[in-house]
Amino acid sequence: MPQKVKAYVLDSWAIIAYFEDEPAGAKVADLIADAHEHSTPLLMTVVNVGEVWYILARQTSESEADRSVAELNELGIEIREADWKLARNAAQFKAKHKMSFADGFAAALAVQEKGAVLVTGDKEFQQLENEIRIHWLV
């Protein structure tokens, strides 16, 4: 029997797919709806939200990026601050694996929230499949 999902940790890859109406974005929308239906928390780190913001600001504008980040709150996604414990755990992932520091924060939050599942399509996380639970969007 699969372990119940305590929370979903959304990586910036998943949110960008959602905002840009990519095929994986529909899966993100379904996952968000399912999470609400089952009262499963949706989480992101402030670092990953910052990553979403700068990607959207580069592609569109800062005001559009601000609107998109505000929409995360409307979607019920809780933004977690980065304290030293989370930053150190993210740094451990970065030190041990070839990955971005921001991705390390998403992985660290998934570990910190025991029973959480990381939601992504970013292949960079394949190297962590034995360390964290991952819901692949592609």
C-alpha angles and dihedrals in degrees: 000000000000117000113257114255110247094188142341118239109204118212120211089250090065094047094047089051088052096048093045094048092238118165090260088052090072088056089052090051090051091048091050091050091048091048091053091047091053096036091243112159119243113213140184132172119242087241092059091046088053088052090052090048096053093045091052093042090055092048099042122355141302091254091053089048089051091051091049093051089049087053089059088066091048089053089056096249111153114218112216121207120235110246125177094269092055093042092051092049090048089050090052090056090048092048094050101038141040099251141115118272090238090056087051089060092054091049092046092052090050089054094043091053096060109220093022122137123216113227114209148120094208108125089209087081094060089090089061098053091110092049106044138023111254131194104205117213094195 
